[in-house]
Amino acid sequence: MRHIKTMPQLETFGRVRLSQHFFMRDFLYSEISNFYGLANIPENPDRAISAGKRLCTELLDPLVNTFGPIFV
């Protein structure tokens, strides 16, 4: 996936399912970036998806399965 430059691309990126319980959009919101007016969009979307899938499947999903819903 190329660098995200348009709102439709960002919407599509946010809908990428990382695991059973998480989508990419769950990791895109940042109060700090909103405060400073910065876009919280990764420079390398493919790398972000790969790292996000690994984080979710190896750590976050087991936590959800053990303790119930969590919000990142």
C-alpha positions in Angstrom: 0.0 0.0 0.0 1.3 3.4 -0.9 1.6 6.4 1.4 -1.9 7.5 2.4 -2.8 10.9 0.8 -6.6 10.9 0.6 -9.5 10.5 2.9 -10.8 7.4 1.0 -7.4 5.8 1.3 -7.3 6.5 5.0 -10.8 5.1 5.4 -9.8 1.9 3.6 -6.6 1.7 5.7 -8.6 2.0 8.9 -10.9 -0.9 7.9 -8.0 -3.3 7.6 -8.7 -6.2 10.1 -5.6 -6.9 12.2 -7.0 -9.8 14.2 -10.2 -11.2 15.5 -10.8 -8.3 17.8 -9.0 -5.3 16.3 -9.0 -3.1 13.2 -6.3 -0.6 12.2 -8.6 2.3 13.0 -8.4 1.2 16.7 -4.7 2.5 16.6 -5.0 5.7 14.6 -6.6 8.0 17.1 -4.3 10.2 19.2 -5.4 13.0 21.5 -1.9 14.4 21.3 -1.8 14.5 17.5 -5.3 16.1 17.6 -4.1 18.8 20.0 -1.2 19.7 17.8 -3.1 19.3 14.6 -0.9 16.5 13.3 -2.0 13.6 11.2 -1.5 10.2 13.0 -1.0 8.3 9.7 2.0 5.9 9.3 4.6 6.6 6.7 4.7 2.9 5.7 1.2 1.5 5.8 2.3 -2.1 4.9 4.8 -2.1 7.8 2.2 -0.8 10.2 -0.3 -3.5 9.1 2.4 -6.2 9.5 3.4 -5.0 13.0 -0.2 -4.4 14.0 -1.2 -7.9 13.0 1.6 -9.4 15.0 0.9 -7.2 18.1 -2.8 -8.1 18.0 -2.5 -11.8 17.4 0.4 -12.5 19.7 -0.4 -10.1 22.6 -3.7 -8.3 22.5 -6.1 -11.1 21.4 -4.9 -13.4 24.1 -5.4 -10.7 26.7 -9.0 -10.1 25.4 -9.7 -13.8 25.4 -8.4 -14.1 29.0 -9.7 -10.9 30.6 -12.4 -9.6 28.3 -12.6 -6.4 26.1 -9.7 -3.9 26.2 -9.4 -0.5 24.5 -6.2 0.8 23.1 
